[in-house]
Amino acid sequence: MRKELCIKNQMTELEKVNQFIDEICEELGLSMELTMNLNLVMEEMVVNVISYAYPEGSDAEIELLAKSDDKELTLVLSDQGREFDPTMKEASDMSVNPALREVGGMGIFIVKNLMNKVTYQRLQGRNLLTMTKNIEN
Amino acid sequence: MTQILKEGGKTIIKTGSRIDTMNATQFEQDIQPALKDGGVDLEMDCTDLTYMASSGLRIIQKTMRTVMQLRGQFKMTNVSPEIYKVLAMTGFTQFMKVEQKKG
């Protein structure tokens, strides 16, 4: 399976991302839980790109690629924004009471926890975030 | 859609099916009256909730903080097993009462 989606750097495009992930999960026959988790992962990372990679109000495109074999589903997020490595973003300490720690800092932590591998590359002026999930039963 | 119900001295916030980046701000606004007005005993009923992003977790975080300052109580009920796992992963289940959906 190989599917691509190109979206604008606007929050309203999240609905398309959601549909894209739902379609992939349905095609691969993935569980409800995995579908929810993959939607969560993609939303967190797309929101990151929209929020940090481009100046506010600028028009840009973000590309999503999904490919799979029997064992793995790989999701690649690619944009031409400023260099931004979300894997380096410091996560909050989850052993501290959420009411007492700084608000946020959970997105990348969730993504790293739900996926098997998350890697970032800066390649030819593009941010490339590659996330892999084992889908073997 | 978020619903706010009063039951004796208790306030129940009944969530819609999703709390995501698109509707989190609306959800936060919707629950503000419950935090001002007798919101010391608060229950967030998640029966209809099937999806929550970190934007939703941030609102729960802020709500915990407000309720703590008001010396009140705040719990989540009827949480799906999938969402419970995310709440456990991010430390929420250790510091607040989170009840899973039965059956």
gemmi code that builds the backbone of each chain (N, CA, C; Angstrom):
import gemmi

chains = {
    "A": [
        ("MET", (0.845, -1.180, 0.000), (0.000, 0.000, 0.000), (0.888, 1.240, 0.000)),
        ("ARG", (0.477, 2.210, -0.805), (1.187, 3.492, -0.814), (0.172, 4.585, -1.122)),
        ("LYS", (0.080, 5.563, -0.252), (-0.894, 6.635, -0.444), (-0.252, 7.976, -0.095)),
        ("GLU", (-0.668, 8.997, -0.814), (-0.121, 10.319, -0.535), (-1.236, 11.340, -0.353)),
        ("LEU", (-0.944, 12.361, 0.416), (-1.887, 13.450, 0.609), (-1.099, 14.747, 0.723)),
        ("CYS", (-1.598, 15.771, 0.042), (-0.951, 17.072, 0.142), (-1.960, 18.043, 0.747)),
        ("ILE", (-1.560, 18.713, 1.825), (-2.475, 19.659, 2.483), (-1.833, 21.042, 2.601)),
        ("LYS", (-2.655, 22.026, 2.869), (-2.158, 23.381, 3.131), (-1.799, 23.484, 4.612)),
        ("ASN", (-0.989, 24.466, 4.959), (-0.588, 24.625, 6.370), (-1.659, 25.372, 7.161)),
        ("GLN", (-2.848, 24.762, 7.208), (-3.971, 25.353, 7.946), (-4.633, 24.279, 8.810)),
        ("MET", (-5.038, 24.674, 10.003), (-5.643, 23.733, 10.945), (-6.910, 23.065, 10.388)),
        ("THR", (-7.622, 23.800, 9.517), (-8.861, 23.233, 8.968), (-8.580, 22.013, 8.087)),
        ("GLU", (-7.326, 21.831, 7.685), (-6.945, 20.688, 6.850), (-6.850, 19.385, 7.658)),
        ("LEU", (-6.925, 19.513, 8.979), (-6.804, 18.327, 9.834), (-7.878, 17.283, 9.539)),
        ("GLU", (-9.023, 17.765, 9.086), (-10.108, 16.851, 8.747), (-9.677, 15.897, 7.619)),
        ("LYS", (-8.941, 16.457, 6.639), (-8.447, 15.638, 5.520), (-7.426, 14.606, 6.004)),
        ("VAL", (-6.610, 15.033, 6.966), (-5.596, 14.130, 7.532), (-6.297, 12.972, 8.230)),
        ("ASN", (-7.329, 13.317, 8.980), (-8.136, 12.343, 9.683), (-8.752, 11.310, 8.716)),
        ("GLN", (-9.310, 11.829, 7.622), (-9.906, 10.941, 6.606), (-8.864, 10.033, 5.973)),
        ("PHE", (-7.703, 10.617, 5.683), (-6.582, 9.916, 5.067), (-6.155, 8.731, 5.951)),
        ("ILE", (-5.997, 8.990, 7.238), (-5.578, 7.935, 8.176), (-6.675, 6.875, 8.320)),
        ("ASP", (-7.932, 7.325, 8.426), (-9.051, 6.383, 8.533), (-9.084, 5.431, 7.333)),
        ("GLU", (-8.890, 5.996, 6.127), (-8.908, 5.174, 4.908), (-7.792, 4.131, 4.908)),
        ("ILE", (-6.606, 4.576, 5.296), (-5.457, 3.666, 5.335), (-5.705, 2.535, 6.330)),
        ("CYS", (-6.185, 2.900, 7.506), (-6.412, 1.907, 8.557), (-7.492, 0.917, 8.141)),
        ("GLU", (-8.515, 1.429, 7.449), (-9.586, 0.548, 6.994), (-9.044, -0.427, 5.955)),
        ("GLU", (-8.263, 0.108, 5.025), (-7.681, -0.729, 3.977), (-6.779, -1.814, 4.557)),
        ("LEU", (-6.056, -1.474, 5.595), (-5.132, -2.436, 6.204), (-5.810, -3.300, 7.266)),
        ("GLY", (-7.078, -3.014, 7.545), (-7.821, -3.792, 8.537), (-7.278, -3.628, 9.952)),
        ("LEU", (-6.829, -2.435, 10.280), (-6.263, -2.197, 11.612), (-7.372, -1.988, 12.647)),
        ("SER", (-7.051, -2.259, 13.905), (-8.042, -2.169, 14.980), (-8.463, -0.714, 15.220)),
        ("MET", (-9.586, -0.566, 15.922), (-10.091, 0.761, 16.304), (-9.045, 1.510, 17.122)),
        ("GLU", (-8.415, 0.779, 18.033), (-7.429, 1.403, 18.911), (-6.240, 1.934, 18.112)),
        ("LEU", (-5.737, 1.109, 17.206), (-4.591, 1.539, 16.401), (-4.977, 2.714, 15.495)),
        ("THR", (-6.199, 2.664, 14.969), (-6.693, 3.761, 14.130), (-6.727, 5.066, 14.928)),
        ("MET", (-7.239, 4.989, 16.152), (-7.282, 6.182, 16.994), (-5.865, 6.683, 17.283)),
        ("ASN", (-4.981, 5.748, 17.611), (-3.601, 6.134, 17.938), (-2.884, 6.775, 16.752)),
        ("LEU", (-3.081, 6.215, 15.560), (-2.412, 6.768, 14.379), (-2.973, 8.144, 14.026)),
        ("ASN", (-4.265, 8.319, 14.242), (-4.874, 9.642, 14.038), (-4.285, 10.661, 15.017)),
        ("LEU", (-4.124, 10.212, 16.241), (-3.561, 11.066, 17.285), (-2.131, 11.483, 16.924)),
        ("VAL", (-1.335, 10.511, 16.531), (0.063, 10.747, 16.148), (0.147, 11.756, 14.991)),
        ("MET", (-0.663, 11.516, 13.970), (-0.606, 12.376, 12.796), (-1.082, 13.780, 13.127)),
        ("GLU", (-2.162, 13.888, 13.918), (-2.657, 15.212, 14.298), (-1.588, 15.997, 15.064)),
        ("GLU", (-0.962, 15.343, 16.040), (0.062, 16.020, 16.841), (1.184, 16.562, 15.962)),
        ("MET", (1.645, 15.736, 15.035), (2.798, 16.136, 14.231), (2.445, 17.160, 13.148)),
        ("VAL", (1.252, 17.031, 12.559), (0.831, 18.019, 11.552), (0.612, 19.383, 12.240)),
        ("VAL", (0.005, 19.366, 13.423), (-0.211, 20.611, 14.172), (1.138, 21.279, 14.488)),
        ("ASN", (2.127, 20.458, 14.842), (3.478, 20.963, 15.086), (4.039, 21.701, 13.884)),
        ("VAL", (3.920, 21.074, 12.719), (4.457, 21.687, 11.488), (3.716, 22.993, 11.208)),
        ("ILE", (2.385, 22.959, 11.296), (1.597, 24.166, 11.024), (1.987, 25.280, 12.007)),
        ("SER", (2.205, 24.908, 13.276), (2.489, 25.912, 14.301), (3.912, 26.454, 14.269)),
        ("TYR", (4.888, 25.599, 13.933), (6.286, 26.013, 14.102), (7.104, 26.174, 12.827)),
        ("ALA", (6.735, 25.463, 11.763), (7.623, 25.454, 10.594), (7.467, 26.690, 9.701)),
        ("TYR", (6.287, 27.302, 9.760), (6.038, 28.435, 8.860), (5.609, 29.680, 9.627)),
        ("PRO", (5.985, 30.859, 9.120), (5.492, 32.089, 9.746), (3.968, 32.136, 9.620)),
        ("GLU", (3.317, 32.728, 10.608), (1.858, 32.770, 10.598), (1.359, 33.521, 9.364)),
        ("GLY", (0.349, 32.978, 8.746), (-0.259, 33.632, 7.598), (0.395, 33.296, 6.265)),
        ("SER", (1.471, 32.516, 6.289), (2.117, 32.153, 5.028), (1.439, 30.917, 4.424)),
        ("ASP", (1.454, 30.860, 3.105), (0.840, 29.716, 2.420), (1.896, 28.691, 2.075)),
        ("ALA", (1.691, 27.476, 2.530), (2.659, 26.430, 2.216), (1.942, 25.085, 2.138)),
        ("GLU", (2.672, 24.099, 1.655), (2.095, 22.766, 1.544), (2.839, 21.783, 2.431)),
        ("ILE", (2.091, 20.828, 2.931), (2.660, 19.761, 3.755), (2.279, 18.446, 3.071)),
        ("GLU", (3.263, 17.580, 2.902), (2.988, 16.303, 2.237), (3.002, 15.156, 3.231)),
        ("LEU", (2.027, 14.278, 3.049), (1.948, 13.084, 3.877), (2.074, 11.865, 2.977)),
        ("LEU", (2.874, 10.928, 3.413), (3.022, 9.690, 2.661), (2.828, 8.527, 3.628)),
        ("ALA", (2.035, 7.548, 3.192), (1.864, 6.333, 3.991), (2.217, 5.150, 3.131)),
        ("LYS", (3.048, 4.281, 3.637), (3.346, 3.050, 2.895), (3.439, 1.894, 3.870)),
        ("SER", (3.084, 0.720, 3.358), (3.118, -0.415, 4.270), (3.502, -1.693, 3.556)),
        ("ASP", (4.056, -2.615, 4.329), (4.181, -4.003, 3.881), (3.436, -4.829, 4.937)),
        ("ASP", (3.633, -6.123, 4.973), (2.893, -6.955, 5.933), (3.243, -6.625, 7.381)),
        ("LYS", (4.447, -6.128, 7.561), (4.928, -5.949, 8.932), (4.806, -4.531, 9.474)),
        ("GLU", (5.041, -3.566, 8.613), (5.164, -2.196, 9.096), (4.351, -1.184, 8.301)),
        ("LEU", (3.865, -0.203, 9.030), (3.250, 0.956, 8.376), (4.183, 2.136, 8.631)),
        ("THR", (4.572, 2.807, 7.553), (5.455, 3.959, 7.694), (4.720, 5.225, 7.267)),
        ("LEU", (4.757, 6.232, 8.124), (4.132, 7.516, 7.814), (5.236, 8.562, 7.706)),
        ("VAL", (5.256, 9.282, 6.601), (6.278, 10.316, 6.422), (5.604, 11.671, 6.255)),
        ("LEU", (6.075, 12.623, 7.020), (5.541, 13.980, 6.977), (6.654, 14.869, 6.430)),
        ("SER", (6.347, 15.632, 5.399), (7.395, 16.413, 4.754), (6.933, 17.840, 4.480)),
        ("ASP", (7.812, 18.815, 4.783), (7.463, 20.208, 4.526), (8.726, 20.997, 4.208)),
        ("GLN", (8.522, 22.174, 3.643), (9.671, 23.002, 3.272), (9.851, 24.181, 4.210)),
        ("GLY", (9.337, 24.053, 5.382), (9.427, 25.127, 6.370), (10.805, 25.219, 6.996)),
        ("ARG", (10.906, 26.089, 8.014), (12.201, 26.244, 8.688), (12.560, 24.943, 9.405)),
        ("GLU", (13.861, 24.743, 9.587), (14.340, 23.499, 10.181), (13.727, 23.319, 11.570)),
        ("PHE", (13.062, 22.208, 11.748), (12.407, 21.962, 13.027), (12.359, 20.460, 13.303)),
        ("ASP", (13.034, 20.065, 14.362), (13.096, 18.648, 14.722), (12.233, 18.402, 15.961)),
        ("PRO", (11.012, 17.878, 15.753), (10.116, 17.698, 16.914), (10.620, 16.637, 17.896)),
        ("THR", (11.487, 15.741, 17.415), (11.973, 14.679, 18.313), (12.914, 15.250, 19.383)),
        ("MET", (13.409, 16.500, 19.138), (14.312, 17.127, 20.104), (13.555, 17.977, 21.122)),
        ("LYS", (12.267, 18.146, 20.866), (11.453, 18.966, 21.757), (11.345, 18.251, 23.109)),
        ("GLU", (11.625, 18.981, 24.166), (11.639, 18.346, 25.475), (10.215, 18.061, 25.977)),
        ("ALA", (10.013, 16.827, 26.403), (8.697, 16.458, 26.924), (8.647, 16.765, 28.418)),
        ("SER", (7.429, 16.950, 28.928), (7.254, 17.153, 30.372), (7.582, 15.857, 31.107)),
        ("ASP", (7.801, 15.975, 32.407), (8.024, 14.796, 33.236), (6.647, 14.244, 33.641)),
        ("MET", (6.293, 13.091, 33.052), (4.942, 12.554, 33.239), (4.726, 11.959, 34.634)),
        ("SER", (5.797, 11.904, 35.454), (5.610, 11.388, 36.810), (5.214, 12.509, 37.787)),
        ("VAL", (5.207, 13.755, 37.258), (4.780, 14.899, 38.076), (3.275, 15.116, 37.877)),
        ("ASN", (2.580, 15.488, 38.926), (1.150, 15.781, 38.836), (0.892, 16.791, 37.699)),
        ("PRO", (0.028, 16.429, 36.720), (-0.239, 17.332, 35.590), (-0.696, 18.733, 36.031)),
        ("ALA", (-1.365, 18.813, 37.177), (-1.842, 20.118, 37.669), (-0.677, 21.006, 38.078)),
        ("LEU", (0.453, 20.392, 38.361), (1.600, 21.161, 38.866), (2.689, 21.381, 37.832)),
        ("ARG", (2.615, 20.647, 36.715), (3.650, 20.869, 35.706), (3.175, 21.861, 34.642)),
        ("GLU", (4.128, 22.274, 33.812), (3.801, 23.234, 32.763), (2.763, 22.632, 31.819)),
        ("VAL", (1.839, 23.465, 31.335), (0.797, 22.962, 30.445), (1.420, 22.560, 29.106)),
        ("GLY", (1.072, 21.385, 28.616), (1.577, 20.927, 27.321), (2.750, 19.976, 27.462)),
        ("GLY", (3.589, 19.937, 26.414), (4.757, 19.046, 26.426), (4.400, 17.577, 26.343)),
        ("MET", (3.195, 17.275, 25.839), (2.752, 15.879, 25.815), (2.700, 15.282, 24.419)),
        ("GLY", (2.539, 16.139, 23.397), (2.383, 15.654, 22.025), (3.474, 14.716, 21.561)),
        ("ILE", (4.723, 15.175, 21.615), (5.831, 14.367, 21.111), (6.054, 13.120, 21.978)),
        ("PHE", (5.781, 13.265, 23.275), (5.894, 12.124, 24.187), (4.914, 11.015, 23.765)),
        ("ILE", (3.678, 11.410, 23.468), (2.656, 10.455, 23.037), (3.087, 9.785, 21.725)),
        ("VAL", (3.572, 10.600, 20.786), (3.978, 10.068, 19.477), (5.089, 9.031, 19.633)),
        ("LYS", (6.104, 9.371, 20.428), (7.221, 8.431, 20.638), (6.753, 7.152, 21.325)),
        ("ASN", (5.771, 7.288, 22.202), (5.244, 6.123, 22.905), (4.390, 5.230, 22.039)),
        ("LEU", (3.616, 5.836, 21.149), (2.678, 5.041, 20.350), (3.325, 4.424, 19.115)),
        ("MET", (4.418, 5.037, 18.634), (5.070, 4.509, 17.436), (6.284, 3.675, 17.839)),
        ("ASN", (6.734, 2.811, 16.925), (7.916, 2.008, 17.224), (9.207, 2.760, 16.918)),
        ("LYS", (9.132, 3.631, 15.922), (10.328, 4.392, 15.567), (9.929, 5.773, 15.042)),
        ("VAL", (10.618, 6.808, 15.502), (10.374, 8.169, 15.019), (11.722, 8.805, 14.697)),
        ("THR", (11.937, 9.144, 13.432), (13.218, 9.772, 13.077), (12.996, 11.050, 12.279)),
        ("TYR", (13.898, 11.990, 12.477), (13.834, 13.271, 11.780), (15.069, 13.451, 10.905)),
        ("GLN", (14.862, 13.982, 9.707), (15.985, 14.333, 8.829), (15.726, 15.702, 8.212)),
        ("ARG", (16.809, 16.446, 7.997), (16.708, 17.678, 7.207), (17.399, 17.355, 5.889)),
        ("LEU", (16.612, 17.352, 4.823), (17.142, 16.902, 3.543), (16.736, 17.880, 2.445)),
        ("GLN", (17.697, 18.451, 1.776), (17.461, 19.379, 0.660), (16.383, 20.411, 0.981)),
        ("GLY", (16.572, 21.056, 2.111), (15.652, 22.125, 2.493), (14.290, 21.651, 2.969)),
        ("ARG", (14.179, 20.371, 3.240), (12.886, 19.846, 3.720), (13.041, 19.219, 5.094)),
        ("ASN", (11.974, 19.351, 5.886), (11.877, 18.585, 7.127), (11.214, 17.261, 6.786)),
        ("LEU", (11.836, 16.170, 7.185), (11.253, 14.847, 6.931), (11.114, 14.117, 8.258)),
        ("LEU", (9.885, 13.823, 8.612), (9.653, 13.084, 9.848), (9.097, 11.714, 9.466)),
        ("THR", (9.812, 10.673, 9.847), (9.419, 9.309, 9.478), (9.021, 8.542, 10.739)),
        ("MET", (7.800, 8.019, 10.717), (7.287, 7.308, 11.890), (6.833, 5.917, 11.474)),
        ("THR", (7.297, 4.937, 12.207), (7.006, 3.552, 11.835), (6.242, 2.833, 12.934)),
        ("LYS", (5.260, 2.057, 12.499), (4.490, 1.257, 13.455), (4.426, -0.193, 12.983)),
        ("ASN", (4.714, -1.094, 13.899), (4.607, -2.513, 13.622), (3.124, -2.888, 13.545)),
        ("ILE", (2.704, -3.473, 12.407), (1.270, -3.805, 12.286), (1.046, -5.309, 12.126)),
        ("GLU", (2.113, -6.060, 12.370), (2.020, -7.520, 12.265), (1.156, -8.040, 13.414)),
        ("ASN", (0.243, -8.950, 13.106), (-0.594, -9.487, 14.192), (0.106, -10.571, 14.983)),
    ],
    "B": [
        ("MET", (-21.298, 17.611, 21.026), (-21.509, 18.866, 21.741), (-21.428, 18.678, 23.256)),
        ("THR", (-20.819, 19.629, 23.910), (-20.643, 19.545, 25.360), (-21.945, 19.935, 26.078)),
        ("GLN", (-22.280, 19.137, 27.094), (-23.472, 19.461, 27.893), (-23.042, 19.603, 29.349)),
        ("ILE", (-23.644, 20.579, 30.030), (-23.346, 20.755, 31.454), (-24.614, 20.437, 32.239)),
        ("LEU", (-24.528, 19.465, 33.122), (-25.688, 19.066, 33.914), (-25.393, 19.272, 35.400)),
        ("LYS", (-26.414, 19.683, 36.121), (-26.276, 19.853, 37.570), (-27.011, 18.716, 38.255)),
        ("GLU", (-26.358, 18.145, 39.231), (-26.999, 17.057, 39.961), (-26.706, 17.262, 41.429)),
        ("GLY", (-27.652, 17.867, 42.150), (-27.387, 18.233, 43.542), (-26.273, 19.261, 43.562)),
        ("GLY", (-25.235, 19.026, 44.329), (-24.116, 19.961, 44.388), (-23.049, 19.663, 43.359)),
        ("LYS", (-23.338, 18.667, 42.515), (-22.337, 18.181, 41.583), (-22.568, 18.725, 40.172)),
        ("THR", (-21.490, 18.963, 39.450), (-21.609, 19.406, 38.066), (-21.043, 18.320, 37.146)),
        ("ILE", (-21.832, 17.928, 36.172), (-21.369, 16.918, 35.222), (-21.163, 17.561, 33.850)),
        ("ILE", (-19.937, 17.425, 33.342), (-19.636, 17.895, 31.992), (-19.696, 16.668, 31.091)),
        ("LYS", (-20.676, 16.653, 30.189), (-20.784, 15.518, 29.284), (-20.120, 15.917, 27.969)),
        ("THR", (-19.055, 15.224, 27.604), (-18.299, 15.613, 26.407), (-18.993, 15.112, 25.138)),
        ("GLY", (-18.601, 15.699, 24.019), (-19.018, 15.186, 22.722), (-18.114, 14.021, 22.336)),
        ("SER", (-18.087, 13.662, 21.050), (-17.316, 12.490, 20.639), (-15.827, 12.767, 20.454)),
        ("ARG", (-15.477, 14.021, 20.184), (-14.066, 14.335, 19.956), (-13.633, 15.602, 20.689)),
        ("ILE", (-12.427, 15.570, 21.247), (-11.788, 16.808, 21.706), (-10.454, 16.843, 20.971)),
        ("ASP", (-10.407, 17.649, 19.914), (-9.209, 17.698, 19.081), (-8.729, 19.137, 18.921)),
        ("THR", (-7.713, 19.326, 18.100), (-7.131, 20.659, 17.924), (-8.168, 21.660, 17.416)),
        ("MET", (-9.089, 21.172, 16.573), (-10.085, 22.054, 15.985), (-11.129, 22.540, 16.986)),
        ("ASN", (-11.535, 21.683, 17.907), (-12.634, 22.094, 18.792), (-12.243, 22.276, 20.263)),
        ("ALA", (-10.949, 22.134, 20.568), (-10.495, 22.217, 21.969), (-10.815, 23.580, 22.608)),
        ("THR", (-10.618, 24.656, 21.851), (-10.874, 25.993, 22.389), (-12.354, 26.163, 22.730)),
        ("GLN", (-13.205, 25.639, 21.834), (-14.649, 25.687, 22.072), (-15.005, 24.899, 23.333)),
        ("PHE", (-14.406, 23.718, 23.465), (-14.663, 22.876, 24.637), (-14.245, 23.610, 25.916)),
        ("GLU", (-13.085, 24.252, 25.864), (-12.588, 24.981, 27.030), (-13.574, 26.091, 27.427)),
        ("GLN", (-14.086, 26.798, 26.406), (-15.069, 27.856, 26.685), (-16.360, 27.276, 27.265)),
        ("ASP", (-16.772, 26.131, 26.688), (-18.027, 25.498, 27.129), (-18.003, 25.113, 28.601)),
        ("ILE", (-16.828, 24.675, 29.078), (-16.784, 24.186, 30.462), (-16.489, 25.285, 31.499)),
        ("GLN", (-16.176, 26.500, 31.027), (-15.849, 27.571, 31.980), (-16.947, 27.848, 33.015)),
        ("PRO", (-18.238, 27.892, 32.593), (-19.280, 28.152, 33.600), (-19.252, 27.115, 34.730)),
        ("ALA", (-18.941, 25.876, 34.391), (-18.911, 24.816, 35.400), (-17.775, 25.027, 36.393)),
        ("LEU", (-16.754, 25.742, 35.967), (-15.603, 25.969, 36.843), (-15.785, 27.199, 37.729)),
        ("LYS", (-16.710, 28.059, 37.335), (-16.946, 29.275, 38.101), (-18.003, 29.020, 39.153)),
        ("ASP", (-19.021, 28.300, 38.695), (-20.260, 28.271, 39.429), (-20.457, 26.891, 40.056)),
        ("GLY", (-20.092, 26.804, 41.296), (-20.281, 25.549, 42.026), (-19.502, 24.396, 41.449)),
        ("GLY", (-18.423, 24.742, 40.744), (-17.650, 23.704, 40.062), (-16.685, 22.957, 40.952)),
        ("VAL", (-16.951, 22.929, 42.232), (-15.996, 22.263, 43.120), (-16.092, 20.748, 43.074)),
        ("ASP", (-17.277, 20.248, 42.723), (-17.418, 18.795, 42.589), (-17.777, 18.506, 41.136)),
        ("LEU", (-16.756, 18.173, 40.371), (-16.879, 18.116, 38.926), (-16.661, 16.703, 38.400)),
        ("GLU", (-17.550, 16.304, 37.502), (-17.360, 15.008, 36.847), (-17.372, 15.231, 35.341)),
        ("MET", (-16.357, 14.711, 34.655), (-16.331, 14.803, 33.197), (-16.750, 13.430, 32.678)),
        ("ASP", (-17.972, 13.392, 32.147), (-18.524, 12.125, 31.668), (-18.113, 11.916, 30.206)),
        ("CYS", (-17.284, 10.893, 29.976), (-16.697, 10.671, 28.649), (-17.379, 9.548, 27.870)),
        ("THR", (-18.637, 9.250, 28.210), (-19.372, 8.167, 27.540), (-19.288, 8.260, 26.021)),
        ("ASP", (-19.458, 9.472, 25.489), (-19.482, 9.639, 24.027), (-18.105, 9.915, 23.414)),
        ("LEU", (-17.108, 10.039, 24.259), (-15.781, 10.454, 23.769), (-15.010, 9.282, 23.138)),
        ("THR", (-14.680, 9.416, 21.852), (-13.928, 8.350, 21.190), (-12.527, 8.797, 20.773)),
        ("TYR", (-12.262, 10.104, 20.880), (-10.968, 10.613, 20.431), (-10.577, 11.862, 21.202)),
        ("MET", (-9.333, 11.860, 21.690), (-8.848, 13.076, 22.352), (-7.380, 13.295, 22.001)),
        ("ALA", (-7.069, 14.501, 21.533), (-5.687, 14.858, 21.186), (-5.035, 15.556, 22.387)),
        ("SER", (-3.759, 15.903, 22.257), (-3.059, 16.522, 23.387), (-3.646, 17.889, 23.730)),
        ("SER", (-4.331, 18.520, 22.765), (-5.008, 19.786, 23.040), (-6.107, 19.568, 24.087)),
        ("GLY", (-6.734, 18.406, 24.054), (-7.735, 18.045, 25.060), (-7.087, 17.772, 26.410)),
        ("LEU", (-5.941, 17.088, 26.380), (-5.218, 16.804, 27.624), (-4.789, 18.092, 28.322)),
        ("ARG", (-4.444, 19.092, 27.518), (-4.036, 20.380, 28.093), (-5.184, 21.038, 28.858)),
        ("ILE", (-6.411, 20.869, 28.335), (-7.573, 21.464, 29.012), (-7.862, 20.721, 30.319)),
        ("ILE", (-7.679, 19.397, 30.302), (-7.857, 18.619, 31.537), (-6.811, 19.061, 32.570)),
        ("GLN", (-5.602, 19.279, 32.073), (-4.521, 19.759, 32.938), (-4.899, 21.089, 33.610)),
        ("LYS", (-5.394, 22.032, 32.805), (-5.783, 23.340, 33.338), (-6.951, 23.210, 34.305)),
        ("THR", (-7.899, 22.313, 33.963), (-9.065, 22.110, 34.825), (-8.633, 21.538, 36.177)),
        ("MET", (-7.692, 20.576, 36.143), (-7.154, 19.999, 37.390), (-6.574, 21.101, 38.272)),
        ("ARG", (-5.846, 22.002, 37.619), (-5.189, 23.093, 38.338), (-6.218, 24.006, 39.000)),
        ("THR", (-7.241, 24.404, 38.227), (-8.298, 25.279, 38.761), (-9.019, 24.605, 39.931)),
        ("VAL", (-9.370, 23.323, 39.738), (-10.107, 22.604, 40.779), (-9.248, 22.454, 42.045)),
        ("MET", (-7.958, 22.263, 41.823), (-7.039, 22.146, 42.967), (-7.000, 23.460, 43.752)),
        ("GLN", (-6.955, 24.583, 43.006), (-6.946, 25.892, 43.661), (-8.241, 26.151, 44.419)),
        ("LEU", (-9.342, 25.611, 43.883), (-10.652, 25.786, 44.530), (-10.872, 24.731, 45.613)),
        ("ARG", (-9.862, 23.892, 45.808), (-9.939, 22.771, 46.750), (-11.174, 21.904, 46.487)),
        ("GLY", (-11.422, 21.667, 45.201), (-12.590, 20.868, 44.855), (-12.219, 19.462, 44.419)),
        ("GLN", (-13.183, 18.810, 43.794), (-12.938, 17.464, 43.286), (-13.208, 17.422, 41.794)),
        ("PHE", (-12.469, 16.577, 41.117), (-12.606, 16.461, 39.664), (-12.303, 15.027, 39.282)),
        ("LYS", (-13.262, 14.388, 38.618), (-12.974, 13.045, 38.133), (-13.489, 12.854, 36.715)),
        ("MET", (-12.929, 11.862, 36.035), (-13.387, 11.514, 34.693), (-14.044, 10.147, 34.775)),
        ("THR", (-15.198, 10.022, 34.118), (-15.900, 8.736, 34.164), (-16.211, 8.228, 32.754)),
        ("ASN", (-16.497, 6.933, 32.667), (-16.868, 6.276, 31.400), (-15.847, 6.520, 30.277)),
        ("VAL", (-14.582, 6.431, 30.644), (-13.502, 6.648, 29.685), (-13.251, 5.353, 28.909)),
        ("SER", (-13.095, 5.469, 27.589), (-12.836, 4.270, 26.777), (-11.450, 3.720, 27.102)),
        ("PRO", (-11.233, 2.400, 26.921), (-9.927, 1.812, 27.244), (-8.777, 2.463, 26.457)),
        ("GLU", (-9.057, 2.867, 25.206), (-8.005, 3.462, 24.366), (-7.578, 4.825, 24.915)),
        ("ILE", (-8.567, 5.622, 25.312), (-8.261, 6.948, 25.856), (-7.636, 6.818, 27.249)),
        ("TYR", (-8.090, 5.804, 27.997), (-7.514, 5.560, 29.323), (-6.004, 5.328, 29.214)),
        ("LYS", (-5.598, 4.563, 28.187), (-4.167, 4.277, 28.000), (-3.364, 5.554, 27.775)),
        ("VAL", (-3.938, 6.477, 26.999), (-3.246, 7.744, 26.736), (-3.170, 8.574, 28.036)),
        ("LEU", (-4.240, 8.536, 28.829), (-4.259, 9.264, 30.106), (-3.268, 8.656, 31.107)),
        ("ALA", (-3.081, 7.331, 31.006), (-2.127, 6.659, 31.899), (-0.697, 7.000, 31.481)),
        ("MET", (-0.459, 6.969, 30.179), (0.857, 7.250, 29.603), (1.355, 8.655, 29.981)),
        ("THR", (0.426, 9.595, 30.057), (0.799, 10.987, 30.314), (0.667, 11.379, 31.799)),
        ("GLY", (0.437, 10.390, 32.646), (0.482, 10.625, 34.092), (-0.814, 11.052, 34.755)),
        ("PHE", (-1.902, 11.193, 33.982), (-3.155, 11.700, 34.563), (-3.794, 10.720, 35.549)),
        ("THR", (-3.777, 9.430, 35.193), (-4.491, 8.444, 36.023), (-3.880, 8.304, 37.412)),
        ("GLN", (-2.608, 8.720, 37.549), (-1.958, 8.645, 38.856), (-2.386, 9.767, 39.783)),
        ("PHE", (-2.844, 10.861, 39.207), (-3.098, 12.057, 40.026), (-4.551, 12.495, 40.049)),
        ("MET", (-5.416, 11.824, 39.294), (-6.839, 12.117, 39.401), (-7.621, 10.824, 39.218)),
        ("LYS", (-8.879, 10.838, 39.639), (-9.704, 9.645, 39.524), (-10.185, 9.528, 38.078)),
        ("VAL", (-9.846, 8.423, 37.433), (-10.307, 8.172, 36.077), (-10.967, 6.787, 36.064)),
        ("GLU", (-12.267, 6.790, 35.808), (-12.998, 5.517, 35.798), (-13.260, 5.090, 34.359)),
        ("GLN", (-12.964, 3.823, 34.086), (-13.165, 3.317, 32.730), (-14.626, 2.932, 32.492)),
        ("LYS", (-14.980, 2.929, 31.228), (-16.308, 2.519, 30.786), (-16.523, 1.062, 31.192)),
        ("LYS", (-17.719, 0.765, 31.668), (-17.993, -0.630, 32.052), (-18.537, -1.401, 30.852)),
        ("GLY", (-18.219, -2.681, 30.829), (-18.790, -3.594, 29.832), (-18.065, -3.634, 28.525)),
    ],
}
model = gemmi.Model(1)
for chain_id, residues in chains.items():
    chain = gemmi.Chain(chain_id)
    for i, (resn, *xyz) in enumerate(residues, 1):
        res = gemmi.Residue()
        res.name, res.seqid = resn, gemmi.SeqId(i, " ")
        for name, pos in zip(("N", "CA", "C"), xyz):
            atom = gemmi.Atom()
            atom.name, atom.element = name, gemmi.Element(name[0])
            atom.pos, atom.b_iso = gemmi.Position(*pos), 0.0
            res.add_atom(atom)
        chain.add_residue(res)
    model.add_chain(chain)
structure = gemmi.Structure()
structure.add_model(model)
structure.setup_entities()
